[in-house]
């Protein structure tokens, strides 16, 4: 099924960080849409939950050096 979830991200300070989050999540199979909001310090992600999870996406963002927490 399709899920849309919010991931709070601490540590983004410029658009380069936003690009890093896109790169870190870009090869995750199952993500349909990801928007990264520098002002609100979050990402909104729509994905196929038979292929990935909000927790797995947050882990990939963590691996890129940010503090990512699934919000909902
Ligand atoms: Mo901007 Mo972020 O110079 O990882 S890229 S602070």
Backbone and ligand atoms as CSV (ligand in chain L), in Angstrom:
chain,resi,resn,atom,element,x,y,z
A,1,UNK,N,N,0.840,-1.194,0.000
A,1,UNK,CA,C,0.000,0.000,0.000
A,1,UNK,C,C,0.875,1.243,0.000
A,2,UNK,N,N,0.309,2.352,-0.405
A,2,UNK,CA,C,1.029,3.627,-0.392
A,2,UNK,C,C,0.859,4.297,0.965
A,3,UNK,N,N,1.967,4.766,1.525
A,3,UNK,CA,C,1.939,5.526,2.774
A,3,UNK,C,C,2.605,6.868,2.540
A,4,UNK,N,N,2.114,7.889,3.220
A,4,UNK,CA,C,2.801,9.187,3.250
A,4,UNK,C,C,3.141,9.482,4.703
A,5,UNK,N,N,4.442,9.681,4.956
A,5,UNK,CA,C,4.910,9.876,6.331
A,5,UNK,C,C,5.825,11.097,6.384
A,6,UNK,N,N,5.944,11.647,7.588
A,6,UNK,CA,C,6.826,12.782,7.854
A,6,UNK,C,C,8.057,12.279,8.614
A,7,UNK,N,N,9.224,12.705,8.165
A,7,UNK,CA,C,10.463,12.405,8.884
A,7,UNK,C,C,11.092,13.734,9.294
A,8,UNK,N,N,11.227,13.957,10.588
A,8,UNK,CA,C,11.906,15.164,11.064
A,8,UNK,C,C,13.405,14.984,10.891
A,9,UNK,N,N,14.068,16.028,10.408
A,9,UNK,CA,C,15.508,15.962,10.134
A,9,UNK,C,C,16.193,17.151,10.792
A,10,UNK,N,N,17.084,16.852,11.751
A,10,UNK,CA,C,17.912,17.905,12.339
A,10,UNK,C,C,19.268,17.904,11.650
A,11,UNK,N,N,19.834,19.076,11.487
A,11,UNK,CA,C,21.182,19.182,10.965
A,11,UNK,C,C,21.284,19.715,9.550
A,12,UNK,N,N,20.155,20.008,8.920
A,12,UNK,CA,C,20.211,20.598,7.573
A,12,UNK,C,C,20.341,22.118,7.708
A,13,UNK,N,N,21.384,22.663,7.089
A,13,UNK,CA,C,21.572,24.108,7.200
A,13,UNK,C,C,21.636,24.830,5.874
A,14,UNK,N,N,21.706,24.112,4.756
A,14,UNK,CA,C,21.688,24.791,3.465
A,14,UNK,C,C,21.111,23.868,2.398
A,15,UNK,N,N,20.930,24.412,1.202
A,15,UNK,CA,C,20.327,23.603,0.136
A,15,UNK,C,C,21.210,22.418,-0.250
A,16,UNK,N,N,22.514,22.525,0.039
A,16,UNK,CA,C,23.382,21.373,-0.197
A,16,UNK,C,C,22.992,20.189,0.662
A,17,UNK,N,N,22.583,20.476,1.892
A,17,UNK,CA,C,22.096,19.414,2.781
A,17,UNK,C,C,20.830,18.786,2.213
A,18,UNK,N,N,19.953,19.612,1.691
A,18,UNK,CA,C,18.734,19.104,1.062
A,18,UNK,C,C,19.101,18.154,-0.072
A,19,UNK,N,N,20.073,18.558,-0.889
A,19,UNK,CA,C,20.529,17.704,-1.987
A,19,UNK,C,C,21.113,16.407,-1.454
A,20,UNK,N,N,21.842,16.482,-0.329
A,20,UNK,CA,C,22.417,15.272,0.269
A,20,UNK,C,C,21.339,14.293,0.705
A,21,UNK,N,N,20.246,14.831,1.246
A,21,UNK,CA,C,19.138,13.954,1.654
A,21,UNK,C,C,18.515,13.290,0.424
A,22,UNK,N,N,18.368,14.057,-0.645
A,22,UNK,CA,C,17.841,13.453,-1.879
A,22,UNK,C,C,18.769,12.364,-2.395
A,23,UNK,N,N,20.076,12.637,-2.363
A,23,UNK,CA,C,21.033,11.631,-2.839
A,23,UNK,C,C,20.984,10.383,-1.965
A,24,UNK,N,N,20.890,10.583,-0.649
A,24,UNK,CA,C,20.911,9.460,0.288
A,24,UNK,C,C,19.697,8.547,0.130
A,25,UNK,N,N,18.605,9.118,-0.329
A,25,UNK,CA,C,17.366,8.339,-0.448
A,25,UNK,C,C,17.049,7.958,-1.892
A,26,UNK,N,N,17.862,8.468,-2.819
A,26,UNK,CA,C,17.525,8.347,-4.241
A,26,UNK,C,C,17.510,6.935,-4.783
A,27,UNK,N,N,18.279,6.039,-4.150
A,27,UNK,CA,C,18.321,4.676,-4.694
A,27,UNK,C,C,17.486,3.703,-3.874
A,28,UNK,N,N,16.624,4.216,-2.995
A,28,UNK,CA,C,15.742,3.332,-2.221
A,28,UNK,C,C,14.543,2.953,-3.084
A,29,UNK,N,N,14.440,1.652,-3.369
A,29,UNK,CA,C,13.324,1.170,-4.171
A,29,UNK,C,C,12.029,1.322,-3.380
A,30,UNK,N,N,11.022,1.879,-4.004
A,30,UNK,CA,C,9.719,2.000,-3.362
A,30,UNK,C,C,9.316,3.418,-3.031
A,31,UNK,N,N,10.284,4.355,-3.048
A,31,UNK,CA,C,9.921,5.754,-2.802
A,31,UNK,C,C,9.309,6.345,-4.062
A,32,UNK,N,N,8.118,6.888,-3.922
A,32,UNK,CA,C,7.443,7.517,-5.067
A,32,UNK,C,C,7.715,9.018,-5.108
A,33,UNK,N,N,7.598,9.670,-3.953
A,33,UNK,CA,C,7.810,11.123,-3.874
A,33,UNK,C,C,8.536,11.415,-2.562
A,34,UNK,N,N,9.572,12.247,-2.624
A,34,UNK,CA,C,10.155,12.777,-1.383
A,34,UNK,C,C,10.365,14.271,-1.563
A,35,UNK,N,N,9.817,15.026,-0.625
A,35,UNK,CA,C,10.071,16.460,-0.598
A,35,UNK,C,C,10.829,16.753,0.689
A,36,UNK,N,N,11.852,17.583,0.572
A,36,UNK,CA,C,12.696,17.925,1.713
A,36,UNK,C,C,12.553,19.417,1.960
A,37,UNK,N,N,12.151,19.759,3.185
A,37,UNK,CA,C,11.859,21.149,3.533
A,37,UNK,C,C,12.910,21.669,4.513
A,38,UNK,N,N,13.759,22.547,4.018
A,38,UNK,CA,C,14.844,23.099,4.836
A,38,UNK,C,C,14.312,23.989,5.955
A,39,UNK,N,N,13.251,24.726,5.688
A,39,UNK,CA,C,12.698,25.653,6.677
A,39,UNK,C,C,12.050,24.910,7.839
A,40,UNK,N,N,11.321,23.851,7.509
A,40,UNK,CA,C,10.598,23.114,8.545
A,40,UNK,C,C,11.385,21.922,9.086
A,41,UNK,N,N,12.582,21.680,8.513
A,41,UNK,CA,C,13.436,20.586,8.984
A,41,UNK,C,C,12.732,19.230,8.932
A,42,UNK,N,N,12.157,18.949,7.775
A,42,UNK,CA,C,11.499,17.659,7.634
A,42,UNK,C,C,11.476,17.229,6.170
A,43,UNK,N,N,11.211,15.945,6.009
A,43,UNK,CA,C,10.925,15.388,4.689
A,43,UNK,C,C,9.548,14.753,4.731
A,44,UNK,N,N,8.822,14.893,3.634
A,44,UNK,CA,C,7.554,14.200,3.465
A,44,UNK,C,C,7.774,13.160,2.375
A,45,UNK,N,N,7.493,11.922,2.702
A,45,UNK,CA,C,7.817,10.843,1.778
A,45,UNK,C,C,6.605,9.943,1.545
A,46,UNK,N,N,6.355,9.686,0.274
A,46,UNK,CA,C,5.298,8.764,-0.132
A,46,UNK,C,C,5.972,7.546,-0.753
A,47,UNK,N,N,5.621,6.372,-0.236
A,47,UNK,CA,C,6.328,5.152,-0.651
A,47,UNK,C,C,5.381,3.952,-0.618
A,48,UNK,N,N,5.831,2.892,-1.291
A,48,UNK,CA,C,5.126,1.612,-1.301
A,48,UNK,C,C,5.611,0.807,-0.102
A,49,UNK,N,N,4.726,0.566,0.863
A,49,UNK,CA,C,5.170,-0.078,2.105
A,49,UNK,C,C,5.400,-1.584,1.966
A,50,UNK,N,N,5.233,-2.117,0.767
A,50,UNK,CA,C,5.679,-3.496,0.519
A,50,UNK,C,C,7.148,-3.524,0.111
A,51,UNK,N,N,7.711,-2.343,-0.157
A,51,UNK,CA,C,9.100,-2.267,-0.636
A,51,UNK,C,C,10.050,-1.598,0.346
A,52,UNK,N,N,9.551,-0.642,1.140
A,52,UNK,CA,C,10.419,0.039,2.105
A,52,UNK,C,C,9.558,0.520,3.267
A,53,UNK,N,N,10.179,1.238,4.194
A,53,UNK,CA,C,9.459,1.707,5.385
A,53,UNK,C,C,9.970,3.094,5.759
A,54,UNK,N,N,9.184,3.813,6.536
A,54,UNK,CA,C,9.608,5.123,7.020
A,54,UNK,C,C,10.897,4.990,7.841
A,55,UNK,N,N,11.002,3.892,8.608
A,55,UNK,CA,C,12.189,3.687,9.437
A,55,UNK,C,C,13.434,3.461,8.574
A,56,UNK,N,N,13.286,2.712,7.491
A,56,UNK,CA,C,14.431,2.457,6.596
A,56,UNK,C,C,14.869,3.747,5.910
A,57,UNK,N,N,13.902,4.576,5.537
A,57,UNK,CA,C,14.229,5.850,4.890
A,57,UNK,C,C,14.936,6.768,5.886
A,58,UNK,N,N,14.432,6.802,7.117
A,58,UNK,CA,C,15.087,7.606,8.153
A,58,UNK,C,C,16.509,7.114,8.407
A,59,UNK,N,N,16.714,5.805,8.381
A,59,UNK,CA,C,18.054,5.246,8.605
A,59,UNK,C,C,19.018,5.691,7.513
A,60,UNK,N,N,18.545,5.742,6.273
A,60,UNK,CA,C,19.391,6.196,5.160
A,60,UNK,C,C,19.767,7.660,5.335
A,61,UNK,N,N,18.831,8.458,5.844
A,61,UNK,CA,C,19.119,9.878,6.089
A,61,UNK,C,C,20.127,10.016,7.232
A,62,UNK,N,N,19.980,9.183,8.248
A,62,UNK,CA,C,20.964,9.145,9.338
A,62,UNK,C,C,22.356,8.814,8.810
A,63,UNK,N,N,22.424,7.852,7.900
A,63,UNK,CA,C,23.715,7.435,7.347
A,63,UNK,C,C,24.390,8.583,6.591
A,64,UNK,N,N,23.594,9.531,6.109
A,64,UNK,CA,C,24.144,10.696,5.404
A,64,UNK,C,C,24.618,11.768,6.380
A,65,UNK,N,N,24.412,11.549,7.688
A,65,UNK,CA,C,24.969,12.446,8.682
A,65,UNK,C,C,23.970,13.366,9.365
A,66,UNK,N,N,22.693,13.103,9.164
A,66,UNK,CA,C,21.667,13.932,9.795
A,66,UNK,C,C,20.960,13.141,10.886
A,67,UNK,N,N,20.230,13.849,11.737
A,67,UNK,CA,C,19.478,13.196,12.805
A,67,UNK,C,C,18.026,13.105,12.341
A,68,UNK,N,N,17.596,11.912,11.976
A,68,UNK,CA,C,16.279,11.704,11.358
A,68,UNK,C,C,15.376,10.898,12.274
A,69,UNK,N,N,14.145,11.384,12.458
A,69,UNK,CA,C,13.181,10.743,13.343
A,69,UNK,C,C,11.826,10.672,12.646
A,70,UNK,N,N,11.256,9.500,12.590
A,70,UNK,CA,C,9.923,9.351,12.001
A,70,UNK,C,C,8.912,10.036,12.905
A,71,UNK,N,N,8.101,10.932,12.324
A,71,UNK,CA,C,7.232,11.780,13.128
A,71,UNK,C,C,5.820,11.227,13.276
A,72,UNK,N,N,5.377,10.438,12.366
A,72,UNK,CA,C,3.961,10.008,12.408
A,72,UNK,C,C,3.804,8.603,11.904
L,1,LIG,MO1,MO,25.703,23.215,3.150
L,1,LIG,MO2,MO,24.962,20.729,4.475
L,1,LIG,O1,O,27.420,24.090,2.756
L,1,LIG,O2,O,25.484,18.807,4.639
L,1,LIG,S1,S,25.731,21.056,2.386
L,1,LIG,S2,S,25.757,22.771,5.347
